[in-house]
Amino acid sequence: MFYREAGQYKTNYAADMAVFPLRQDRIGIAVILLIAFVGVPLAGNDFFLSSVMIPFLVFSLAAIGLNILTGYTGLISLGTAAFMGVGAYSCYKLTTFFPGVNIIVLILLSGLFSAAIGVVFGLPSLRIKGFYLAVATLAAQFFLQWAFVRVPWLFNYNASGAIEVPQRTLFGLPVTGAAATPETRYFVCLGLVVMLTWLASNLVHGRLGRSWMAVRDMDIAAELMGIKLLNAKLIAFAVSSYFAGVAGAMMIFLWYGGGEANDVFTIRLSFNILFMVILGGLGSLIGSFMGAAFIASLPTIMKFGLPALGVPLSGATAEHVTFMLVGALIIIFLIVEPHGLARLWQIGKQKLRTWPFPY
Amino acid sequence: MNAHSTDIAGDPVTQKGEALLSVENVSLRFGGVKAITDVSFDIRKGEIRAIIGPNGAGKTSMLNCINGFYHPQDGRITYKGVRRTRVRPHQAAAAGIARTFQNVALFKGMSTLDNIMTGRTLKMRKGFFWQALRHGPAMAEEIEHRKVVEDIIDFLEIQHIRKLPVGKLPYGLQKRVELGRALAMEPELLLLDEPMAGMNLEEKEDMCRFILDMNNQFGTTIALIEHDIGVVMDLSDRVVVLEYGRKIADGTPGEVKTDQRVIDAYLGVAH
């Protein structure tokens, strides 16, 4: 009743090719942005911002990165965490070398290093597919994780091997370091994620996105359209790793505020992000957000939400239950709805369009 | 009408211009299996050239050699006067050779529009930066090509399915979308691998109409593999017949139809 395109005529191709052609969708996205930029900081306390919202944003960005590679281009990767790590360490080195440059610029630049490494490890993708490519990216995961521990230059020869996040400011406000408030960090994260999501959406709706999907759906025919497979795949690796790298830099500088990064960028994180992409929906940017929201917030809900509602659940039990739930859900989704939460969302919208009629 | 109607009568077809593509003494082997043996023929500019033959005769292998999926061990393929050795499929595409597949090779997760837009890939020039912004030049380019794609959609009468994912379309429409995608490349040489396989009479008639219109309106040279002999005789200017990887006949439909070796190949020989 409220979600109808009736009466919304498009008179030019630009309107028809818009990412959100429906007025209701445009209103919806405006409302979501309004809530994110105004509602959440007003209503949420520090705990909510730094333990729920910032992780959600960081994981969303990493999931978008992996989704570009796996969902759009059809190349599976188990090295996402390692590429995030490259971003984090690059950002650390960059702040050391260029202390005067704005930290946001450096976070965005550190993704480029991750992209370069991603391209190197993406080279085998021309020859190998599926399982075998997954194993090749696993090599990236293990090699890079090894490098994070064994190359002391990366962590400035700290005795602890940890990244020490320095204090950096933006317009006089501390953005990173111990003095940065959760609100500031949240706004910086949100700004970066919104901007990069917009760029990703533009890319997947353009020629490059079509080439990626063509490679995914039928690589022989794609080649026949004049798409160079190696180029398309390597650009996908580069863009994907860029997003992962920026997410990794955000993770250490805006969320963790330092720490031993080799404990963070493990294969478990890689798998977690893969689960986000699968649960959220392969080949969907909205799905990346849904998957990240689900998997990033589930442990917090189990640990703090349920006891707050009066369900007696110890921390350890909550963790176990989370594992079991995520595992079960992945199996259920793979069988029942391989396209994930994003497809459920689409089906829901379709039902709304035709409501109260079945079709 | 044009020359096509006289083909059936068996009149020699007037020369349709110089050879666009010529295949000389091409042989293709997979280990010990000889897929193609010493085949030569040419495709002239502006003609509809049919390649027929029983199953396993090497027709599809021939097309695969022409657009670079296979590289023949012997012989040469000359396209637009340039000899091509070990050409890659994307290079063939850049040179103006498009093709459709026997078993539809569409991008199943994409809409009809996006599938046909993919055919415009080579014509689009705007770089990564502009695409990431999707404004200004990149958007202007998208719209410009969208117009071309809409013309093709009109031509093929598939307006009603332009936003649907092609994986869900019925087979006949999928074939049509695939033709549209090839057409979007504005090819000089279009290779059609059994464009009418598995279609009913009405769908076949539609497809024939599109092929003839393409040939007439856009001057596209077409090489066509087809099992429906009636269609082949009606559509094509010249026919080449393969059997067991060898060429057994080459000529106008009228000539080929009366060739004793062709009749033997199709009907069998009394031993």
Interface residues (C-beta under 8 A of the other chain):
Chain A: N12 Y13 A14 M17 L199 N202 L203 H205 G206 R207 L208 R210 S211 M213 A214 R216 D217 M218 I220 A221 A222 E223 L224 M225 G226 I227 K228 L229 I235 G283
Chain B: N67 F69 R88 P89 H90 A92 A93 A94 A98 R99 F101 A105 L106 F107 K108 G109 M110 D114 M117 T118 G119 T121 L122 M124 K126 F128 Q131 A132 L133 R134 A138 M139 E142 I143 R146 K147 E150 R181 M185
